[in-house]
């Protein structure tokens, strides 16, 4: 598997995929917090996003300025082909491990 991704990186990439054209920092943060039921700092998110961009898994662009943001522009994020490929690789690895561990993970009542 090329370009290993960690759990939080995977959450960020998947969240960006879910949000599609609306994927920007604050919305990504809120979505992850709501789905995972755990707080994350905006700094941790930005560090992770920067790392994912360095790995070539994300690209970003600035949206238009809005009055509600005092004329500031939002930075939006999109998955690259490499990012999609990394997600498929980690999913395949997890699926393989879940299948092989099925007997050992059976819940006993």
VEXDRENVO-893307 format. One record per residue (C-alpha): chain; residue number from 1; x, y, z. Coordinates in Angstrom, 3 decimals, always signed. Example, Ala and Ser with C-alpha at 12.3 -4.5 7.8 and 13.67 -1.06 7.14 Angstrom:
ch:A i:1 c1:+12.300 c2:-4.500 c3:+7.800 $
ch:A i:2 c1:+13.670 c2:-1.060 c3:+7.140 $
This chain:
ch:A i:1 c1:+0.000 c2:+0.000 c3:+0.000 $
ch:A i:2 c1:+1.499 c2:+3.314 c3:-1.098 $
ch:A i:3 c1:+1.270 c2:+6.325 c3:+1.179 $
ch:A i:4 c1:-0.027 c2:+4.857 c3:+4.427 $
ch:A i:5 c1:-2.813 c2:+6.873 c3:+6.048 $
ch:A i:6 c1:-3.674 c2:+6.909 c3:+9.730 $
ch:A i:7 c1:-7.119 c2:+6.741 c3:+11.321 $
ch:A i:8 c1:-7.637 c2:+10.505 c3:+11.572 $
ch:A i:9 c1:-6.321 c2:+11.036 c3:+8.045 $
ch:A i:10 c1:-8.817 c2:+8.442 c3:+6.846 $
ch:A i:11 c1:-11.651 c2:+10.235 c3:+8.675 $
ch:A i:12 c1:-10.656 c2:+13.544 c3:+7.095 $
ch:A i:13 c1:-10.455 c2:+12.082 c3:+3.583 $
ch:A i:14 c1:-13.784 c2:+10.271 c3:+3.936 $
ch:A i:15 c1:-15.458 c2:+13.377 c3:+5.344 $
ch:A i:16 c1:-14.211 c2:+15.442 c3:+2.415 $
ch:A i:17 c1:-15.613 c2:+12.786 c3:+0.080 $
ch:A i:18 c1:-18.979 c2:+12.958 c3:+1.873 $
ch:A i:19 c1:-19.115 c2:+16.773 c3:+1.843 $
ch:A i:20 c1:-18.163 c2:+16.996 c3:-1.825 $
ch:A i:21 c1:-18.145 c2:+20.566 c3:-3.128 $
ch:A i:22 c1:-18.893 c2:+21.930 c3:+0.377 $
ch:A i:23 c1:-15.713 c2:+20.587 c3:+2.015 $
ch:A i:24 c1:-14.027 c2:+23.431 c3:+3.888 $
ch:A i:25 c1:-12.290 c2:+23.552 c3:+7.282 $
ch:A i:26 c1:-15.074 c2:+24.409 c3:+9.718 $
ch:A i:27 c1:-17.624 c2:+22.139 c3:+8.040 $
ch:A i:28 c1:-15.131 c2:+19.243 c3:+7.926 $
ch:A i:29 c1:-14.396 c2:+19.756 c3:+11.641 $
ch:A i:30 c1:-18.097 c2:+19.873 c3:+12.591 $
ch:A i:31 c1:-18.951 c2:+16.804 c3:+10.521 $
ch:A i:32 c1:-16.153 c2:+14.716 c3:+12.041 $
ch:A i:33 c1:-17.106 c2:+15.827 c3:+15.567 $
ch:A i:34 c1:-20.784 c2:+14.995 c3:+14.987 $
ch:A i:35 c1:-20.103 c2:+11.588 c3:+13.470 $
ch:A i:36 c1:-17.333 c2:+10.504 c3:+15.860 $
ch:A i:37 c1:-18.807 c2:+12.117 c3:+18.977 $
ch:A i:38 c1:-15.406 c2:+13.514 c3:+19.916 $
ch:A i:39 c1:-13.997 c2:+17.045 c3:+19.813 $
ch:A i:40 c1:-11.123 c2:+17.899 c3:+17.501 $
ch:A i:41 c1:-9.082 c2:+21.063 c3:+17.386 $
ch:A i:42 c1:-9.007 c2:+23.148 c3:+14.234 $
ch:A i:43 c1:-5.196 c2:+23.077 c3:+14.529 $
ch:A i:44 c1:-5.112 c2:+19.276 c3:+14.425 $
ch:A i:45 c1:-7.402 c2:+19.339 c3:+11.411 $
ch:A i:46 c1:-5.290 c2:+21.903 c3:+9.558 $
ch:A i:47 c1:-2.078 c2:+19.968 c3:+10.313 $
ch:A i:48 c1:-3.660 c2:+16.803 c3:+8.965 $
ch:A i:49 c1:-4.993 c2:+18.547 c3:+5.875 $
ch:A i:50 c1:-1.541 c2:+20.047 c3:+5.184 $
ch:A i:51 c1:+0.039 c2:+16.579 c3:+5.538 $
ch:A i:52 c1:-2.569 c2:+15.065 c3:+3.186 $
ch:A i:53 c1:-1.884 c2:+17.797 c3:+0.632 $
ch:A i:54 c1:+1.870 c2:+17.110 c3:+0.901 $
ch:A i:55 c1:+1.195 c2:+13.424 c3:+0.260 $
ch:A i:56 c1:-0.806 c2:+14.417 c3:-2.827 $
ch:A i:57 c1:-4.106 c2:+13.060 c3:-1.468 $
ch:A i:58 c1:-5.883 c2:+16.438 c3:-1.427 $
ch:A i:59 c1:-5.920 c2:+19.614 c3:-3.436 $
ch:A i:60 c1:-7.392 c2:+22.915 c3:-2.343 $
ch:A i:61 c1:-8.720 c2:+26.085 c3:-3.879 $
ch:A i:62 c1:-10.141 c2:+29.360 c3:-2.646 $
ch:A i:63 c1:-13.842 c2:+30.059 c3:-3.068 $
ch:A i:64 c1:-15.313 c2:+33.484 c3:-3.650 $
ch:A i:65 c1:-15.401 c2:+36.177 c3:-0.984 $
ch:A i:66 c1:-18.661 c2:+36.394 c3:+0.942 $
ch:A i:67 c1:-20.232 c2:+39.178 c3:+2.954 $
ch:A i:68 c1:-21.044 c2:+36.831 c3:+5.825 $
ch:A i:69 c1:-17.293 c2:+36.205 c3:+6.233 $
ch:A i:70 c1:-16.363 c2:+39.877 c3:+6.040 $
ch:A i:71 c1:-15.057 c2:+39.522 c3:+2.500 $
ch:A i:72 c1:-12.796 c2:+36.590 c3:+3.346 $
ch:A i:73 c1:-12.652 c2:+33.528 c3:+1.132 $
ch:A i:74 c1:-13.081 c2:+29.900 c3:+2.206 $
ch:A i:75 c1:-10.503 c2:+27.282 c3:+1.294 $
ch:A i:76 c1:-12.213 c2:+24.217 c3:-0.161 $
ch:A i:77 c1:-10.713 c2:+20.723 c3:-0.424 $
ch:A i:78 c1:-11.077 c2:+17.913 c3:-2.946 $
ch:A i:79 c1:-9.725 c2:+14.395 c3:-3.073 $
ch:A i:80 c1:-7.142 c2:+13.683 c3:-5.746 $
ch:A i:81 c1:-6.909 c2:+10.404 c3:-7.611 $
ch:A i:82 c1:-4.125 c2:+9.408 c3:-5.198 $
ch:A i:83 c1:-6.388 c2:+10.226 c3:-2.239 $
ch:A i:84 c1:-9.205 c2:+8.087 c3:-3.607 $
ch:A i:85 c1:-6.740 c2:+5.289 c3:-4.270 $
ch:A i:86 c1:-5.378 c2:+5.497 c3:-0.695 $
ch:A i:87 c1:-8.928 c2:+5.230 c3:+0.676 $
ch:A i:88 c1:-9.639 c2:+2.186 c3:-1.481 $
ch:A i:89 c1:-6.375 c2:+0.573 c3:-0.339 $
ch:A i:90 c1:-7.118 c2:+1.082 c3:+3.374 $
ch:A i:91 c1:-10.708 c2:-0.128 c3:+2.918 $
ch:A i:92 c1:-9.510 c2:-3.279 c3:+1.165 $
ch:A i:93 c1:-7.001 c2:-3.926 c3:+3.934 $
ch:A i:94 c1:-9.640 c2:-3.431 c3:+6.630 $
ch:A i:95 c1:-12.163 c2:-5.630 c3:+4.777 $
ch:A i:96 c1:-9.581 c2:-8.399 c3:+4.462 $
ch:A i:97 c1:-8.734 c2:-8.215 c3:+8.159 $
ch:A i:98 c1:-12.402 c2:-8.149 c3:+9.200 $
ch:A i:99 c1:-13.119 c2:-11.244 c3:+7.111 $
ch:A i:100 c1:-10.158 c2:-13.116 c3:+8.586 $
ch:A i:101 c1:-10.939 c2:-12.102 c3:+12.162 $
ch:A i:102 c1:-14.679 c2:-12.808 c3:+11.999 $
ch:A i:103 c1:-14.580 c2:-15.930 c3:+14.189 $
ch:A i:104 c1:-12.454 c2:-14.233 c3:+16.848 $
ch:A i:105 c1:-14.709 c2:-11.186 c3:+16.998 $
ch:A i:106 c1:-17.987 c2:-13.012 c3:+17.518 $
ch:A i:107 c1:-19.849 c2:-11.472 c3:+20.428 $
ch:A i:108 c1:-20.899 c2:-13.934 c3:+23.076 $
ch:A i:109 c1:-24.179 c2:-13.279 c3:+24.810 $
